[in-house]
Amino acid sequence: MGAHGWSEAEMKQFRKSDRVRVLIRSIVAHSIRAGFRAVPPGSTVIAGDVAIIQPYAGGNPSGHMTMYDGTTWYSDFRQNSMYPGGGYRAAQPAYKIYRKN
């Protein structure tokens, strides 16, 4: 057991999740500097839109980031909807859509 009674595998996953959260925040900050802006809730999504989805209880603590190509959402895989899996679809956590203006 490692720090606070966590196994090394748990600590590795925590460190990875923390890096992903920092990476997503960094991507959003860089995207805003590059001209991406949050679109109003309820807006119709268009090709090139990026969704930043908040985490949900029991899911990945980093949340999720995905991009729309005009017909399909993609992250590191082709998704069936903006939400990447059943847990996200059931929980429907908050999200923001960003668009390059």
C-alpha positions as CSV (number, residue, x, y, z in Angstrom):
1,M,0.0,0.0,0.0
2,G,1.1,3.5,-0.8
3,A,0.2,6.9,0.6
4,H,-3.1,7.1,2.5
5,G,-3.6,3.3,2.2
6,W,-4.0,3.4,-1.6
7,S,-2.4,0.8,-3.8
8,E,0.3,1.7,-6.3
9,A,-2.3,1.1,-9.1
10,E,-4.8,3.5,-7.5
11,M,-2.1,6.1,-7.1
12,K,-1.1,5.7,-10.7
13,Q,-4.7,6.2,-11.8
14,F,-5.1,9.2,-9.6
15,R,-2.0,10.8,-11.0
16,K,-3.2,10.0,-14.5
17,S,-6.6,11.5,-13.8
18,D,-5.1,14.7,-12.3
19,R,-2.9,15.1,-15.5
20,V,-6.0,14.7,-17.7
21,R,-7.9,17.4,-15.7
22,V,-4.9,19.7,-16.1
23,L,-4.6,18.9,-19.8
24,I,-8.3,19.5,-20.4
25,R,-8.1,22.9,-18.6
26,S,-5.1,23.8,-20.6
27,I,-6.8,22.8,-23.9
28,V,-9.8,25.0,-23.0
29,A,-7.5,27.9,-22.2
30,H,-5.5,27.5,-25.4
31,S,-8.7,27.1,-27.4
32,I,-10.2,30.3,-26.0
33,R,-7.0,32.1,-26.9
34,A,-7.2,30.6,-30.4
35,G,-10.7,32.0,-30.9
36,F,-13.0,29.3,-29.6
37,R,-16.0,30.6,-27.6
38,A,-18.6,28.9,-25.4
39,V,-21.9,28.8,-27.3
40,P,-25.2,29.4,-25.5
41,P,-26.9,26.4,-24.0
42,G,-29.4,24.8,-26.4
43,S,-27.6,26.0,-29.5
44,T,-27.5,23.6,-32.5
45,V,-24.1,21.9,-32.8
46,I,-22.2,22.2,-36.0
47,A,-19.1,20.6,-37.4
48,G,-16.0,21.5,-35.5
49,D,-17.8,22.1,-32.1
50,V,-16.0,20.7,-29.1
51,A,-17.8,19.5,-25.9
52,I,-16.2,19.6,-22.5
53,I,-18.3,17.3,-20.3
54,Q,-18.0,17.4,-16.5
55,P,-17.3,14.2,-14.5
56,Y,-20.1,12.3,-12.8
57,A,-20.2,10.3,-9.6
58,G,-18.7,6.9,-10.2
59,G,-17.2,7.9,-13.6
60,N,-13.9,9.2,-14.7
61,P,-13.0,12.1,-12.4
62,S,-11.5,14.0,-15.3
63,G,-14.7,14.3,-17.3
64,H,-14.6,14.0,-21.1
65,M,-13.8,16.0,-24.2
66,T,-15.2,15.3,-27.6
67,M,-15.5,16.9,-31.1
68,Y,-18.4,16.9,-33.5
69,D,-17.7,16.4,-37.3
70,G,-21.2,17.4,-38.4
71,T,-22.7,13.9,-38.0
72,T,-20.7,12.0,-35.3
73,W,-19.0,12.8,-32.0
74,Y,-15.3,11.7,-31.7
75,S,-12.8,11.6,-28.9
76,D,-10.2,8.8,-28.9
77,F,-13.0,6.7,-30.4
78,R,-16.2,7.1,-32.5
79,Q,-19.1,7.8,-30.1
80,N,-22.8,7.0,-30.4
81,S,-23.7,10.4,-28.9
82,M,-22.1,13.4,-27.3
83,Y,-22.0,11.4,-24.1
84,P,-19.3,8.8,-24.5
85,G,-20.9,5.9,-22.7
86,G,-23.8,4.5,-20.7
87,G,-22.7,6.1,-17.4
88,Y,-22.5,9.5,-19.0
89,R,-25.8,9.1,-20.8
90,A,-27.5,8.0,-17.5
91,A,-26.0,10.8,-15.4
92,Q,-26.1,13.5,-18.1
93,P,-23.5,15.7,-16.4
94,A,-23.2,19.4,-17.3
95,Y,-21.2,20.3,-20.4
96,K,-20.2,23.3,-22.4
97,I,-19.9,23.5,-26.2
98,Y,-17.1,25.5,-27.7
99,R,-17.0,26.8,-31.3
100,K,-14.3,28.6,-33.3
101,N,-15.7,32.0,-34.3
